[in-house]
Amino acid sequence: MLMTQRSSDITAAAHDRLYRALRSQIMHGEIAPGQALTLRGLAAQHGVSMTPAREALRRLAAEGALTLSASGRASTPDLSAERIEELAAIRALLEPELAARALPRAHIALIDRMQSINNAVSQFIDQRDAVAYIRANLEFHRSLYLRAQAPAMLAMVETVWLQLGPKMRDLYGRMQRTEPPRNHRLIIAALRAGDEPGLRLAMRTDVTQGLRMLVG
């Protein structure tokens, strides 16, 4: 019985480790739109058995990050224009609200950290590193939203980020941007001024602007 429990715990830990690794890769655009993943390939790559690989893929499929075939093959979905618009609407509703809830707890150290992250975004733009750009961009948002103390709302937003990750990689890989998003500067300025209406507007514009390009 003890050996069975230990084996079950090891499998669960392997599943969770693989799930988190894949989730991060998808969210940050490291897996391209339509890229295929196989159980055997994932198990070999991450040094786990087929069972935790299967469970990790099922969990990600339940979050809308992957589609699964009957053969166990998985891929990131090719989102329709309607789906992208729906996800953009969710971001436009939830992220300004998270930012507004975080505003009373947005101390100077946090704002300075967001400024540093935005400076890093500039470097990644210069290097044309789409994955690093997405990672830093989401860190900019998440660092603020954590101060909102609204974990259920943040979890919903992160699920949207997860579904959009491959498409955002495709978008940022094609963009000819040479400077950080203008709205990041407006977000930081609104935080420093304690301006909630300005913060909501800047955040709403920031989270929907790029997505419009995907359906344009």
C-alpha positions as CSV (number, residue, x, y, z in Angstrom):
1,M,0.0,0.0,0.0
2,L,2.8,2.4,0.9
3,M,4.6,1.7,-2.4
4,T,1.4,2.3,-4.3
5,Q,0.8,5.6,-2.6
6,R,4.4,6.7,-3.2
7,S,4.1,5.8,-6.9
8,S,0.9,7.8,-7.1
9,D,2.5,10.8,-5.5
10,I,5.5,10.6,-7.9
11,T,3.1,10.5,-10.9
12,A,1.1,13.4,-9.6
13,A,4.2,15.5,-9.0
14,A,5.5,14.7,-12.6
15,H,2.1,15.6,-14.0
16,D,2.0,18.9,-12.2
17,R,5.6,19.8,-13.2
18,L,4.9,19.0,-16.8
19,Y,1.6,20.9,-16.8
20,R,3.2,24.0,-15.4
21,A,6.1,23.9,-17.8
22,L,3.8,23.5,-20.8
23,R,1.4,26.1,-19.5
24,S,4.2,28.6,-19.3
25,Q,5.4,27.8,-22.8
26,I,2.0,28.2,-24.3
27,M,1.2,31.4,-22.5
28,H,4.4,33.0,-23.5
29,G,4.2,32.0,-27.1
30,E,7.0,29.4,-27.1
31,I,4.7,26.9,-28.8
32,A,3.6,28.2,-32.2
33,P,0.0,28.2,-33.4
34,G,-1.0,24.8,-34.7
35,Q,2.3,23.2,-33.5
36,A,1.6,19.5,-32.8
37,L,2.6,17.8,-29.5
38,T,2.6,14.1,-28.9
39,L,2.4,12.1,-25.7
40,R,5.5,10.1,-26.6
41,G,7.5,13.2,-27.5
42,L,6.5,15.1,-24.4
43,A,7.2,12.1,-22.1
44,A,10.6,11.6,-23.7
45,Q,11.5,15.3,-23.6
46,H,10.5,15.8,-20.0
47,G,11.6,12.4,-18.7
48,V,8.2,11.2,-17.5
49,S,5.9,8.3,-18.3
50,M,2.9,8.5,-20.6
51,T,0.4,8.9,-17.8
52,P,1.5,12.3,-16.4
53,A,2.0,13.5,-20.0
54,R,-1.6,12.5,-20.9
55,E,-3.0,14.2,-17.7
56,A,-1.1,17.4,-18.4
57,L,-2.5,17.6,-21.9
58,R,-6.0,16.9,-20.7
59,R,-5.7,19.6,-18.1
60,L,-4.5,22.2,-20.7
61,A,-7.2,21.1,-23.1
62,A,-9.8,21.8,-20.4
63,E,-8.5,25.3,-20.2
64,G,-8.8,25.9,-23.9
65,A,-5.1,26.0,-24.5
66,L,-4.9,22.8,-26.5
67,T,-7.1,20.6,-28.7
68,L,-6.8,16.9,-28.4
69,S,-7.3,14.3,-31.1
70,A,-8.5,10.7,-30.5
71,S,-4.9,9.5,-31.1
72,G,-3.6,11.6,-28.2
73,R,-2.0,14.2,-30.5
74,A,-2.4,17.8,-29.2
75,S,-2.0,21.2,-30.8
76,T,-2.6,24.8,-30.0
77,P,-6.0,25.9,-31.5
78,D,-6.1,28.2,-34.5
79,L,-8.4,30.9,-33.0
80,S,-11.1,32.4,-35.2
81,A,-11.6,36.1,-35.4
82,E,-14.8,35.7,-33.4
83,R,-13.0,33.9,-30.6
84,I,-10.2,36.5,-30.5
85,E,-12.8,39.2,-30.2
86,E,-14.5,37.4,-27.4
87,L,-11.2,36.9,-25.5
88,A,-10.4,40.6,-26.1
89,A,-13.7,41.6,-24.6
90,I,-13.0,39.5,-21.5
91,R,-9.7,41.2,-21.1
92,A,-11.3,44.6,-21.6
93,L,-13.8,43.9,-18.8
94,L,-11.5,42.2,-16.2
95,E,-8.1,43.8,-16.5
96,P,-9.2,47.4,-16.0
97,E,-11.2,46.2,-12.9
98,L,-8.1,44.4,-11.6
99,A,-6.0,47.5,-12.1
100,A,-8.5,49.7,-10.3
101,R,-8.7,47.3,-7.4
102,A,-4.9,47.3,-7.2
103,L,-4.6,51.1,-7.3
104,P,-5.0,51.7,-3.5
105,R,-2.2,49.2,-2.9
106,A,0.1,50.3,-5.7
107,H,3.1,51.6,-3.6
108,I,6.1,53.3,-5.0
109,A,8.2,50.2,-5.1
110,L,5.7,48.4,-7.2
111,I,5.4,51.3,-9.7
112,D,9.2,51.4,-9.9
113,R,9.3,47.7,-10.6
114,M,6.7,48.1,-13.3
115,Q,8.9,50.8,-14.8
116,S,11.9,48.5,-14.8
117,I,9.9,45.7,-16.5
118,N,8.8,48.2,-19.1
119,N,12.5,49.1,-19.7
120,A,13.2,45.4,-20.3
121,V,10.4,45.4,-22.8
122,S,12.3,48.0,-24.8
123,Q,15.3,45.8,-24.9
124,F,13.3,42.8,-26.1
125,I,11.8,44.9,-28.8
126,D,15.2,46.0,-30.0
127,Q,16.3,42.3,-30.0
128,R,13.1,41.3,-31.8
129,D,12.6,38.6,-29.2
130,A,8.8,37.9,-29.3
131,V,8.8,35.3,-26.5
132,A,10.7,37.5,-24.1
133,Y,8.5,40.4,-25.1
134,I,5.4,38.5,-24.2
135,R,6.8,37.2,-21.0
136,A,7.8,40.7,-19.8
137,N,4.6,42.2,-21.0
138,L,2.5,39.7,-18.9
139,E,4.8,40.2,-16.0
140,F,4.1,44.0,-16.2
141,H,0.4,43.3,-15.9
142,R,0.6,40.4,-13.4
143,S,2.8,42.4,-11.0
144,L,0.0,45.0,-10.7
145,Y,-2.9,42.6,-10.6
146,L,-1.5,40.6,-7.7
147,R,-2.0,43.7,-5.6
148,A,-5.8,43.6,-6.4
149,Q,-6.2,40.7,-4.0
150,A,-8.8,39.2,-6.4
151,P,-7.4,35.6,-7.1
152,A,-10.5,34.3,-8.9
153,M,-10.5,37.2,-11.3
154,L,-6.8,36.9,-11.9
155,A,-7.2,33.2,-12.6
156,M,-9.8,34.0,-15.3
157,V,-7.5,36.5,-16.9
158,E,-4.5,34.1,-16.9
159,T,-6.7,31.5,-18.7
160,V,-7.4,34.1,-21.4
161,W,-3.6,34.8,-21.6
162,L,-3.0,31.1,-22.0
163,Q,-5.4,30.7,-24.9
164,L,-4.0,33.8,-26.6
165,G,-0.3,33.0,-26.1
166,P,0.5,31.4,-29.5
167,K,-1.5,34.0,-31.4
168,M,0.3,36.8,-29.6
169,R,3.6,35.2,-30.6
170,D,2.5,35.3,-34.2
171,L,1.4,38.9,-33.9
172,Y,4.5,40.2,-32.1
173,G,6.7,38.3,-34.5
174,R,5.3,40.3,-37.4
175,M,5.1,43.7,-35.8
176,Q,7.6,46.4,-36.7
177,R,7.4,48.0,-33.2
178,T,10.5,50.0,-32.1
179,E,9.4,51.3,-28.7
180,P,7.5,50.0,-25.7
181,P,3.7,50.2,-25.8
182,R,2.6,53.8,-25.3
183,N,-0.2,52.7,-22.9
184,H,2.3,51.2,-20.5
185,R,3.6,54.7,-19.9
186,L,0.1,56.0,-19.4
187,I,-0.6,53.1,-16.9
188,I,2.5,54.0,-14.9
189,A,1.6,57.7,-15.0
190,A,-2.0,57.0,-13.8
191,L,-0.7,54.8,-11.0
192,R,1.7,57.6,-9.8
193,A,-1.2,60.1,-9.9
194,G,-3.7,57.9,-8.3
195,D,-6.0,58.4,-11.3
196,E,-8.5,55.6,-11.4
197,P,-10.4,56.7,-14.6
198,G,-7.1,57.3,-16.4
199,L,-5.8,53.9,-15.3
200,R,-8.9,52.1,-16.4
201,L,-8.8,53.8,-19.8
202,A,-5.1,53.2,-20.4
203,M,-5.4,49.5,-19.3
204,R,-8.5,48.9,-21.5
205,T,-6.7,50.4,-24.5
206,D,-3.5,48.5,-23.9
207,V,-5.1,45.0,-23.6
208,T,-7.3,45.4,-26.7
209,Q,-5.0,47.3,-29.1
210,G,-2.8,44.4,-30.1
211,L,-5.7,42.0,-30.3
212,R,-7.5,44.2,-32.8
213,M,-4.5,43.7,-35.1
214,L,-5.0,40.0,-35.1
215,V,-8.5,40.3,-36.5
216,G,-7.8,43.4,-38.7
